[in-house]
């Protein structure tokens, strides 16, 4: 995986990946108060990463980078290894390859530039975009492509669009609902995962888990 980070520093991303892989609290790493057990798990994780035959290559890029900048770094890195996936974090703070003057149009053309990069390099590209702000009465709806904030051109240039729902009592819920609202070559529908944000990850829902009383008691 080739991961371009425009929002956080390379060090911050490395700490989050370490927390994810070692299954320990991210804050414990960043603030230096790991328990003995967490220290051992972190050490084991670092040893695993060092010896693993796959790459998770993080590239720190400035905000306002263009797809042409991403492509130039990509071309220099593929001499070292060929990634299976490129992640760009994230679309909303990039600039298009040429200026258009209007925010919604520029965001849409960033999506178009990334789509062309994906097509020309024959590589899957994953990026993020913000949803529109919604009234409380609208929260919890599955949503559709019109929920994409700033420009519907984002959805027009994506093969797959996955929305993360924000329900009225989201902070109180253990689960997260992700909905495929566009899937060019597959099924659309809902996926439910458990939040483990203190460890910088989502996890699969175990078979014996059910929603709390805050949600639909019939849904699993």
N, C-alpha and C positions, 0 to 999 in steps of 0.2 A: 504494500500500500504506500502510495506517495501522498502525503498530507501537507497541503499548503495552509498555513495558519496566518490570517490577516488580522484577527481580533486579539488573540492572546500570544504571548511570547513562546518561543520554542521550549524554554524551561517550564513554563506553566503547563504546556501540553504534555511534556514528558512526565511531570508529576501526576497529572490526571491519568495518563496511561499506566503508570506504575501502580496507582491506587486501584485501577480497574483490574489489572492482571494479578496483583497480589491479594486482592479482596480485602483491602484495608482502607481506613478513612483518609480521604484526600487531605483534610485539614491537619491530620496528624503528621503527614509528610511535610506539608508546606510550613507548618509552625513548629516542627521539631519536638513533638511529644508522643512519639511512638511507644507503645508497650513493648516488652521483650518479645512477646509472641509476634507482634506486628513487625518488629525489626527483623525477625528471622524470616517471616513470610516475604518481606520486601527483598531481603538478601537472596532468597531462593528465586524470586521472580527475576531479579537482575541477572542471576546466573543463567536462568532459562532463556532470557532474551539474548544474552551474549552468545549462547550456543545454538539457538534456533536457526534453522536454515532459511527462514523467510525474513523479509525486511518490513519495518514500519518506519519510513523515512520522513521526518518532519522538516519542512522548509519554512522559515520565518520570512513572510513577505509584508511590505508596508501596506497600510490602508490606501485605497485608491489605485491599487495595482490593476492592470488590464490583463485580459486573456492573452495578449501577445507576450506579456511578461511571464505569465504562467507557462506558456508554450516554450519560451526560451529556456527556462529552468528545467522543464520537462525534457527537452532535447539533450541538455547537458547531463542529466541524471541517468537517462536510459542507457548511457554507455556503461554504467555501473551495474544496473539491474533493470529488468523490464517489469514494471508494476502491473498488477491485475486490476487495480482500482486507483483513481485519483479522487481525493477529497479536497474541496475548496471551502474554507471556513472564513467568510461566507459570501454569497453573491451580493447581498445588500450593501456591502462596503467596498465593492469593486467599481471601476469605471469602465465604460465601453471602449472599444478600440478606437473609436472616433467620437467626438463630442456632438451631442444633439440639443443641449440646452434645456430640455425639460426632464424633470426627475423621472416621471413614469416611463418616458420613452427611453431614457438612458438605462434604467434598470432592466427594461425589456430587451434592449440590445445586448446587455451583458449576458442575459440568458441565451440569446441567439449566438453570441460569440462562443460561449461555453459549449453549446450544442454543436457548433461547427468544429470546435477543437475535438470534441468527443468523436464525431464522425470521421474526421480526417486522420486522427491517430488510432482509430479503432480501439478506444479505451472507454470503459465505464467511468462516468464522472458523477460524484455525489456532492450536492451543495445544499445550503439552507436559505430560507427566505422567511420573512415575518408574515404572519396572518394579519388581516384587518382587525382593528379594534371593534369589538362587538358589544352591543348592549347586553346586560345581564340576562334579559329574557331570551336572547338568542344563544347564550352559551349552552353547550351540551348538544347542539345540533351537529350532525355528522359533517355538514358543510359540503362545498363543491369548489370548483376552480375559481369561482368569483370571490372566494374567501382569501385568495392570495393578495397580500398587501402591495400597494404601490403600482402594480402593473399586471394585467391578465396575460401579457405576453410571456410571463414566466411560465405559466402553465402551457401555453401554446408551443413553447420550445422544449418542453420536457416530455420524455417517454413515460415516466412514472412520477406521480405526485402523491405524496404521503403527508396528510395533515395530522398534527398533534392537537387533540381537542383540549380546550380549556373550559372546564365546567365551573359553575358558580362557587363550589366549595372545593376546588381543585387541590388547594394546599392541605386539606384534611384527608385526602384520599391516598391509599397505598398504591393504587393501580393507575395506569395511563392508557388512554384509548388513542390508537393510531388508525387512521382510515385511509385506505387507498381510494382516492377520488378519480385517479386516472391511471390506467395500466394498459399501455398500448398492446402488449402481447400476452396479457394474462387477466386474471380475475380481479375484480374490485371488491372491497369489503373491509371489515374491521379486524384489527389485531389488538389484543390486550396484553400489556406487559406490567411487571412490577417495578416500581421506582426504587433505585438504590443510588440516589444522587450523591449521598455522602461518599460513595465509592466510585462516583463518576460513571454510572452505567444503569441500564435497564437489565432486567433478568426475566427469564421465562416464568410464566405462572405455573406453580406446581399443581398437580392434579387434585390435591386435597384443599386447595384454597378457594374461598368464595368471597364475593363482595361484602363489604361492611354494610351496616344498616343505612349508611349515607347514600348508597346506590340502589340499583334495581336488585331486589332480593332474589329474583328468578334468573339473573344473568350470572354466568360463570366465566 
